[in-house]
Amino acid sequence: MDYKKEFDTNRETWNKKVAIHAASDFYNLENFKSGDDSLKSYEIKAMGDVNGKRMLHLQCHFGQDTLSWARRGAKCTGIDISDEAIQLARSLNRELGLDAEFVCCNVLDVSDNISETFDIVFTSYGVIGWLPELKPWAKMISERLKPGGIFYLVEFHPIAWMFDYQQHPPKMIYGYQQKEAIYEEYEGTYADEENSAIISKEYGWNHGLGEVVTALTQAGLTVEFLREHDESPYDVFPGLEKTDNGMFAREDRLFPLVFELKAKKSG
Ligand SMILES: C[S@@+](CC[C@H](N)C(=O)[O-])C[C@H]1O[C@@H](n2cnc3c(N)ncnc32)[C@H](O)[C@@H]1O
């Protein structure tokens, strides 16, 4: 199936988000430039020492996490569908004197644009929901990993995407693993909800945990762990409360908000 209309719409929206995000408290670019690390405790703990590793960062937005890994000594390549995001990422890389590279392409087309293989493929928070199918995504990840290489994903939990957040209180209306795209139009972005300068128009797809694991194992990866957490490092869902350790959680903690998966390509 051809998803050109959906990808073009999403690219246009992400292009508009870049300047708004770069000016937002959420991304706090000035503090980042002064040395703040944008990485969160889940990925820092899971990845350990990345010094000297070749890392491919999928859907890197305007590069804060890519450049945070670069500051930790990884040799990084970030990719994103948004040309505005990649342009800002490159300019931050230059300004900060780092050695990351950035490529603008659809995550499903990475192997047409990059032939290098990596020690680590990394992707995080708000990524797989932009993809209609996970099989080609998993195949590309396997192609881009060296034998023995690690894939790590930390992502919002599929249960959290079953809700329509335009309704107050949010209503559970979307299928856990529904095949049809979900189209939404709303004012603002997660990083600046009040910003009326942008109408976000987005196509998204829900993927259950079974689909994620099956796509990766069928592509030749072995899952090392799959963890589900009821605390999110980002305050992106309505009604979350700050926890003692600086994370965000539902008061009832009824379901997980985040999952992380680490897998290895056989060596
Ligand atoms: C929520 S952001 C990723 C979050 C990232 N961890 C951050 O906060 O910087 C999602 C990113 O996916 C990118 N994206 C969406 N669809 C894509 C696609 N098909 N191929 C590549 N990138 C895509 C968007 O441009 C955006 O930069």
The ligand as an SDF file (V2000), in Angstrom:
LIG
                    3D

 27 29  0  0  0  0  0  0  0  0999 V2000
    8.1330   12.4790   18.9450 C   0  0  0  0  0  0  0  0  0  0  0  0
    9.5050   12.7410   17.9160 S   0  0  0  0  0  0  0  0  0  0  0  0
   10.7470   11.6720   18.5460 C   0  0  0  0  0  0  0  0  0  0  0  0
   11.0380   12.0990   19.8720 C   0  0  0  0  0  0  0  0  0  0  0  0
   12.4630   12.3130   20.2120 C   0  0  0  0  0  0  0  0  0  0  0  0
   12.8020   11.3120   21.1800 N   0  0  0  0  0  0  0  0  0  0  0  0
   12.6310   13.6860   20.7690 C   0  0  0  0  0  0  0  0  0  0  0  0
   11.9240   14.0700   21.7100 O   0  0  0  0  0  0  0  0  0  0  0  0
   13.4460   14.4390   20.2920 O   0  0  0  0  0  0  0  0  0  0  0  0
    9.0610   11.8600   16.4530 C   0  0  0  0  0  0  0  0  0  0  0  0
    9.9930   12.1250   15.2790 C   0  0  0  0  0  0  0  0  0  0  0  0
    9.6720   11.1430   14.2800 O   0  0  0  0  0  0  0  0  0  0  0  0
    9.8290   11.7650   13.0150 C   0  0  0  0  0  0  0  0  0  0  0  0
    9.0970   10.9640   12.0370 N   0  0  0  0  0  0  0  0  0  0  0  0
    7.7570   10.7830   11.9170 C   0  0  0  0  0  0  0  0  0  0  0  0
    7.4930    9.9120   10.9250 N   0  0  0  0  0  0  0  0  0  0  0  0
    8.6880    9.5270   10.3930 C   0  0  0  0  0  0  0  0  0  0  0  0
    9.0720    8.6570    9.3500 C   0  0  0  0  0  0  0  0  0  0  0  0
    8.1710    7.9860    8.6430 N   0  0  0  0  0  0  0  0  0  0  0  0
   10.3850    8.5160    9.0810 N   0  0  0  0  0  0  0  0  0  0  0  0
   11.3320    9.2050    9.7900 C   0  0  0  0  0  0  0  0  0  0  0  0
   11.0230   10.0510   10.8060 N   0  0  0  0  0  0  0  0  0  0  0  0
    9.7180   10.2110   11.1110 C   0  0  0  0  0  0  0  0  0  0  0  0
    9.2870   13.1580   13.2070 C   0  0  0  0  0  0  0  0  0  0  0  0
    9.7460   14.0500   12.2200 O   0  0  0  0  0  0  0  0  0  0  0  0
    9.8030   13.4750   14.6240 C   0  0  0  0  0  0  0  0  0  0  0  0
   11.0140   14.1740   14.5690 O   0  0  0  0  0  0  0  0  0  0  0  0
  1  2  1  0
  2  3  1  0
  2 10  1  0
  3  4  1  0
  4  5  1  0
  5  6  1  0
  5  7  1  0
  7  8  2  0
  7  9  1  0
 10 11  1  0
 11 12  1  0
 11 26  1  0
 12 13  1  0
 13 14  1  0
 13 24  1  0
 14 15  1  0
 14 23  1  0
 15 16  2  0
 16 17  1  0
 17 18  1  0
 17 23  2  0
 18 19  1  0
 18 20  2  0
 20 21  1  0
 21 22  2  0
 22 23  1  0
 24 25  1  0
 24 26  1  0
 26 27  1  0
M  CHG  2   2   1   9  -1
M  END
$$$$
